[in-house]
Amino acid sequence: MAKVLVVKAHPLTNEDSQTLTVLDAFISAYQSEHPEDIVDIVDLFQVSLPEIDQDLLMAWKELSQGKEFTDLGSDQQEKVRLFNDFTEQFLASDKIVIANALWNLNIPTRLKAWFDTVNVAGKTFKYTAEGPVGLTEGKKALHIQSSGGVYDGKDFSAMYVKEMLKFVGVTDFSAVYIEGADYDPNQRTAIVDAAKEKAVEIAKNF
């Protein structure tokens, strides 16, 4: 039995989002192919997601200097707890699915905040004399992303997601890029359908 973490980084529903339409096709196919697995869906626009701010930075500094967690301020405690929960959830997952749209050539800010909870020294990577080494080998990842133009996965967002996962040790990586619907609206349905078919095919052996 595998644990699958689905990270939804889009505020719309599947009725209004190409990304989530394809994600839903993947999830349905995956659950049909792997009914014994646990699929945990996290909607980043519907949960409390801590960003690295003054509270967190000062809390980490104080904890590193020996201060007890219970002696931190209440806001600091809550942010540290939430941050750590996201880190542990990632570590406990065998497979990661990330779904987002390309916004202004980059990932949504909430997805960046989530990646901050994943990229944690001592937990998901470590520093060595030869450079940083990922600590999460053995996980699989799938990235689903929609964009109005055509970038062939070479845009900043797609490359960021792939490289961040690689940095922490996730190298078994697949992607479904839903590209060009704004460039050629007449092909929108065909583009989305092709992406759904690819997602369903990936689901069989993911």
Protein Blocks (a to p, Z undefined) as FASTA:
>chain_A
ZZddddddbfbdfklgmklmmmmmmmmmmmmmmmmbccddddfklcccddddfklmmmmm
mmmnopafklpcfklmmmmmmmmmmmmmmmmpmbdcdddddeehiacfklmmmmmmmmcg
hklpccdfkbpcdfkghiacddddddfbdnehpafklmmmmmmmmmnopabdcddddehk
lmmmmlmmmmmmmmmmmmmmmmmmZZ
